[in-house]
């Protein structure tokens, strides 16, 4: 069960932690720009950055058109997924809750694939379908957990497993309907593909998720009170129903638009909030900015490993996050039953 914050958080501590994690994020982006499967190393990458995007050098094209947009997409993806995981953990009072495990990401993927098969592969069509899939999945989970068992850990995890299995079956069904060249790209995208984006698409993604970041930060204190119990939060003046709906919509929107751009990058919302909660405590006024910055740095690092570990080509970033997150999920599940 999630525990409420026990130590006060001062603005200076929030600023200090945010600055430290901002430095970590910047360093991870610099590393992602400096290294890759091509021969463009740190020195060449720095010259390309200082030369500007208009340089005709091949190294500049690699840095400005491939590495930098990909690193920034990884940062936004990590921020969205980790913050989404934090929100679901707070609302469900369960440290094992996470968009991928609960099936929210799977529902978003179903919506996105449906949009792609209908010929709506670009914004806003695929994002709208993805958001609808996320909301439908969320509604299904809440309906399955309605009643006294809504906030019980075992019932929640069982619902998540069932929804995940159902989403996987629907995804396979939709893939069988695609018999052309889109099949391979959809499969690679499903495993977490961060390679297909430009600055225009990245700007649209930031415009969609940034208001969600702000809204969740403004609701950080009500989330703290809701960890004490919904009745106590309501008696403290928190409009519990309105806050809950607002947080669910914001988290679902973040996850869905992220999935529509980069596919399924799993376990980010489990790994990052858990590690940050161990380091900084459970006050959401600190955890919200920490998840945005720390989650971004985590996915940027995972994507860098996905690019440099294979001797030829690259692997999806979701493979790396799953290799880290799945063992942690098993550990947390075992510890929760001790």
C-alpha positions in Angstrom: 0.0 0.0 0.0 1.2 3.5 -0.8 2.2 5.5 2.3 1.6 9.2 2.7 4.5 11.7 2.9 6.0 12.0 6.3 8.6 14.7 5.8 7.9 18.3 4.8 9.1 19.4 1.4 10.5 22.9 1.0 10.7 24.9 -2.2 14.5 25.0 -1.9 14.5 21.1 -1.8 12.3 20.9 -4.8 14.5 23.4 -6.7 17.7 21.5 -5.6 16.4 18.1 -6.7 15.0 19.6 -9.9 18.4 21.2 -10.8 20.2 18.0 -10.1 17.9 15.9 -12.2 18.0 18.6 -15.0 21.7 18.2 -15.1 21.4 14.4 -15.3 18.9 14.9 -18.2 21.1 17.2 -20.1 24.1 14.9 -19.7 22.1 11.9 -20.9 21.0 13.9 -24.0 24.6 15.0 -24.7 25.6 11.3 -24.5 22.8 10.3 -26.8 23.9 12.9 -29.3 27.5 12.0 -29.1 27.3 8.2 -29.5 25.6 5.9 -31.9 26.0 3.2 -34.6 27.5 5.7 -37.0 31.1 7.0 -37.0 30.0 10.4 -35.7 31.7 10.7 -32.3 31.6 13.3 -29.5 33.9 15.8 -31.2 32.1 15.6 -34.5 28.7 15.8 -32.8 29.8 19.0 -30.9 31.0 20.6 -34.2 27.7 19.7 -35.8 25.8 21.3 -32.9 27.8 24.5 -32.9 27.6 24.6 -36.7 23.8 24.8 -36.6 21.1 22.7 -38.5 21.9 24.4 -41.8 25.3 22.8 -42.1 25.8 20.5 -45.2 28.2 18.2 -43.4 27.0 14.5 -43.1 27.7 14.5 -39.4 25.5 17.5 -38.9 22.7 15.8 -40.7 23.0 12.7 -38.5 23.0 14.9 -35.3 20.3 17.3 -36.2 17.9 15.0 -38.2 18.3 11.8 -36.3 20.1 11.9 -32.9 18.8 15.2 -31.4 15.1 14.7 -32.3 15.3 11.1 -31.1 17.0 12.1 -27.8 14.3 14.8 -27.2 11.5 12.3 -28.1 13.0 9.8 -25.6 13.1 12.6 -22.9 9.4 13.5 -23.5 8.4 9.8 -23.6 10.2 9.1 -20.3 8.6 12.1 -18.7 5.1 11.2 -19.8 5.2 7.5 -18.9 6.9 8.0 -15.6 4.5 10.7 -14.6 1.6 8.6 -15.8 2.8 5.8 -13.6 3.1 8.1 -10.6 -0.5 9.3 -11.1 -1.9 5.8 -11.3 0.1 4.7 -8.3 -1.3 7.6 -6.3 -4.9 7.2 -7.3 -4.9 3.5 -6.8 -2.7 3.6 -3.8 -0.6 0.8 -5.2 3.1 1.0 -6.1 2.7 -1.7 -8.7 0.3 0.3 -10.8 1.7 1.4 -14.1 0.2 2.2 -17.6 1.9 -0.7 -19.3 1.0 -3.3 -16.6 -2.6 -2.0 -16.3 -3.1 -2.3 -20.1 -3.5 1.5 -20.6 -0.6 1.5 -23.0 -2.0 -1.6 -24.8 -5.3 0.1 -25.2 -3.6 3.2 -26.7 -1.7 0.9 -29.1 -4.9 -0.7 -30.2 -6.4 2.7 -31.0 -3.2 3.9 -32.8 -3.1 0.7 -34.9 -6.7 1.1 -35.8 -6.0 4.7 -36.9 -3.1 3.6 -39.0 -5.1 0.8 -40.7 -7.8 3.4 -41.5 -5.3 5.6 -43.2 -5.0 8.2 -40.4 -1.3 7.7 -39.8 -0.6 11.3 -39.0 -1.7 13.8 -36.4 -4.4 14.3 -35.2 -6.1 11.1 -36.4 -3.9 8.5 -34.8 -3.5 10.4 -31.6 -7.3 10.7 -31.2 -7.8 7.0 -31.8 -5.0 6.3 -29.3 -6.6 8.5 -26.7 -9.9 6.8 -27.2 -8.3 3.4 -26.8 -6.7 4.5 -23.5 -9.9 5.8 -22.1 -11.8 2.7 -23.2 -9.2 0.5 -21.5 -9.2 2.7 -18.3 -13.0 2.4 -18.2 -12.8 -1.3 -18.5 -10.3 -1.6 -15.7 -12.4 0.6 -13.4 -15.5 -1.4 -14.3 -13.8 -4.6 -13.5 -12.6 -3.3 -10.2 -15.8 -1.6 -9.2 -16.9 -2.1 -5.6 -15.0 -2.9 -2.5 -12.1 -4.6 -4.4 -11.2 -1.5 -6.5 -8.2 -0.6 -4.5 -7.0 -4.1 -3.5 -3.6 -4.9 -4.9 -4.4 -8.5 -6.1 -7.7 -7.5 -7.8 -5.9 -4.6 -9.5 -3.0 -6.7 -10.8 -5.4 -9.5 -11.9 -7.5 -6.9 -13.8 -4.3 -5.6 -15.4 -3.2 -9.0 -16.6 -6.6 -9.8 -18.0 -6.8 -6.4 -19.9 -3.2 -6.8 -21.1 -4.0 -10.3 -22.5 -7.1 -9.0 -24.2 -5.2 -6.0 -25.7 -2.5 -8.3 -27.0 -5.1 -10.5 -28.6 -6.7 -7.5 -30.3 -3.3 -6.2 -31.4 -2.5 -9.6 -33.1 -6.0 -9.6 -34.7 -5.4 -6.1 -36.1 -2.0 -7.0 -37.4 -3.4 -9.9 -39.3 -5.5 -7.4 -41.2 -2.4 -5.7 -42.4 -0.9 -7.6 -45.3 1.4 -4.9 -46.8 4.6 -3.3 -46.0 3.2 -1.6 -42.9 3.3 -4.9 -40.9 7.1 -4.8 -40.2 7.0 -1.1 -39.2 4.0 -1.7 -36.9 5.7 -4.6 -35.2 8.9 -2.6 -34.6 6.9 0.4 -33.4 5.0 -1.8 -30.9 8.3 -2.7 -29.2 9.1 1.0 -28.7 10.4 2.8 -31.7 11.9 6.2 -31.1 13.6 6.6 -34.5 10.8 8.1 -36.7 10.1 11.7 -35.7 11.1 15.2 -36.7 11.0 18.5 -34.9 7.5 19.3 -36.2 6.0 16.2 -34.7 8.0 16.6 -31.6 6.6 20.1 -31.2 3.1 18.8 -31.5 3.8 16.1 -28.9 5.2 18.7 -26.4 2.2 21.0 -27.0 -0.1 18.1 -26.0 1.7 16.8 -22.9 3.0 20.0 -21.4 -0.4 21.1 -20.1 -0.8 17.7 -18.6 2.5 18.1 -16.7 1.3 21.5 -15.4 -2.1 20.2 -14.4 -0.6 17.2 -12.5 1.9 19.4 -10.7 -0.9 21.7 -9.6 -2.8 18.7 -8.2 0.3 17.3 -6.4 -0.9 18.4 -2.9 -4.4 16.9 -3.4 -2.7 13.7 -4.4 -0.8 13.7 -1.1 -4.0 14.1 0.8 -5.7 11.3 -1.1 -3.0 8.9 0.0 -4.3 9.4 3.5 -7.7 8.2 2.4 -10.5 9.6 0.2 -12.7 10.4 3.2 -10.0 12.4 4.9 -9.1 14.2 1.7 -12.7 15.1 1.2 -13.0 16.4 4.8 -9.9 18.6 4.1 -11.7 20.3 1.2 -10.4 18.3 -1.7 -13.0 17.7 -4.5 -12.0 14.1 -4.7 -14.2 13.1 -7.7 -13.1 16.1 -9.8 -9.4 15.7 -8.9 -9.6 12.0 -9.7 -11.2 12.5 -13.1 -8.8 15.3 -14.0 -5.8 13.2 -13.1 -7.1 10.1 -15.0 -7.8 12.2 -18.1 -4.4 13.9 -18.0 -2.5 10.7 -17.4 -4.4 8.9 -20.1 -3.8 11.7 -22.6 -0.1 11.8 -21.9 0.2 8.0 -22.3 -1.9 7.8 -25.4 -0.2 10.5 -27.4 3.2 9.1 -26.3 2.2 5.6 -27.4 0.9 7.0 -30.7 4.4 8.4 -31.5 6.7 5.8 -30.2 4.8 2.6 -29.5 4.9 0.5 -26.3 7.8 1.4 -24.0 7.0 -0.6 -20.9 7.8 -0.4 -17.2 9.0 3.2 -17.3 6.1 4.2 -15.0 7.1 1.5 -12.6 10.9 1.8 -12.4 11.3 5.6 -12.3 8.6 6.5 -9.6 9.8 3.6 -7.4 13.4 4.7 -7.5 12.6 8.3 -7.0 10.3 7.5 -4.1 13.2 5.6 -2.5 15.5 8.5 -2.9 13.3 11.5 -2.2 10.2 10.3 -0.3 6.6 10.2 -1.3 5.6 13.9 -1.4 4.2 14.4 -4.9 5.1 18.1 -4.9 8.7 16.8 -5.3 8.0 13.6 -7.1 6.1 15.2 -10.0 9.1 17.3 -11.3 11.4 14.5 -10.4 9.5 12.1 -12.5 9.4 14.5 -15.5 13.2 15.0 -15.4 14.3 11.6 -14.1 12.0 9.7 -16.4 13.3 11.6 -19.3 16.9 10.8 -18.4 16.1 7.2 -17.9 14.5 6.6 -21.3 17.2 8.6 -23.1 19.8 6.3 -21.4 17.8 3.2 -22.4 17.5 4.3 -26.0 21.2 5.0 -26.1 21.9 1.5 -24.9 19.5 0.1 -27.5 21.5 1.9 -30.2 25.0 1.1 -29.1 24.7 -2.5 -27.7 24.0 -4.4 -31.0 27.0 -4.8 -33.3 24.7 -4.2 -36.3 21.6 -2.1 -36.4 19.7 -1.4 -33.3 17.0 -2.8 -31.0 13.8 -1.1 -29.8 14.1 0.9 -26.6 11.2 -1.0 -25.1 13.4 -4.1 -25.0 15.9 -2.3 -22.6 13.1 -0.9 -20.4 11.4 -4.3 -20.1 14.7 -6.0 -19.2 15.1 -3.5 -16.4 11.5 -3.2 -15.3 10.3 -6.8 -15.4 12.7 -8.0 -12.7 11.9 -5.0 -10.6 8.2 -5.8 -10.9 8.7 -9.3 -9.8 10.8 -8.1 -6.8 8.1 -5.6 -5.8 5.4 -8.2 -6.1 7.3 -10.6 -3.9 8.0 -8.0 -1.3 4.4 -6.8 -1.2 3.3 -10.3 -0.2 5.9 -10.8 2.5 
